[in-house]
Amino acid sequence: MPYVLISTQIRVEVGPTIVGDENADPELMRHLGATKRSVLGNNFSEYYVKDPPRIVLDKLECKGFRVLSMTGVGQTLVWCLHKE
């Protein structure tokens, strides 16, 4: 899986950080220390870590990922990363 999206709420920029959906690479999720959860009202699961985005980005860089883009969507910050 060469692409990864991570996100966090602007008001909680020190974490938690959403690092994957229910189909995310399990090995990568273990590397990030992610926990799978289902939020009440959603019909999908997501992986999250308590770390702020900066720590997650550092860990993903160590795995060969590079940031392609970053944006704000409402109250959410989103980063798109790619691994060659």
N, C-alpha and C positions, 0 to 999 in steps of 0.2 A: 504494500500500500504506500505509494510514493507521496500522497498528499495527506496533510493533517490540518484540521481546524481547531483552534483553541479559543476560548472566550471567557470573559468575566464581566460582571456588572460594574459600571463606573463607580458606584457608591461603595463597592467592596474590592477595590483594586489590589488589596493585599491578600486576596483569596476569598473563597475557593475559586479555582480555575477549572472550567469544563475542558476536558482533553480528548474526548472521543464519544462516539455513539455506540450503540449495542453491537455494531459490526466491526469495531476497531480491532487492530492487531493486538492480541492478548499479550504477546511478548513485549511490545512497546508499552502497553499499559502497566505491566509489571515493572519495567524500567522506570517509569514515571511515578510509581507508587500509587497508582490510581485505584479507586474503589468504584464499583458499579452500583448505581442506584436508580430507582424509579421515583419520580416526583409525582405526588398526587395530582391527578387531572391530566397527566401526559400518558399517551399510549405507547411510549417508547422508554428505553433505558438510556442512561448516559454514564460516562466515566468522569470522575472529578478527583482533584487533589486539593489539599488544604493550602498548598503553596501559592504564592502570587505568580502572575504571568512571567515575570522576569526570571524566576527560578526555573519554571517550565521551559521557557525559551532556551535557557542555558543547557538544560538536560537534552533537549531536542537537537541543539547544535552539536553536542557530543556524539549524537547518533547519526550526524551527517545531514540534518535538515537545515534549510535556509528559509528565511521569511521572504515570501513573494509579495504579500500585501498586508495592510492593516487598515481597519476602518472602524468607525463608530456607527452603530445601528441603534438608534434610540438611546437607551441607557446601557447598551452592551458594547464592549470592545471586542473585536474579532481579528485574529491573525490567521493567515493562510500560509502554510509552510510546505515545502517540497523537498524530496530527497532524490538526487540523481540515481 
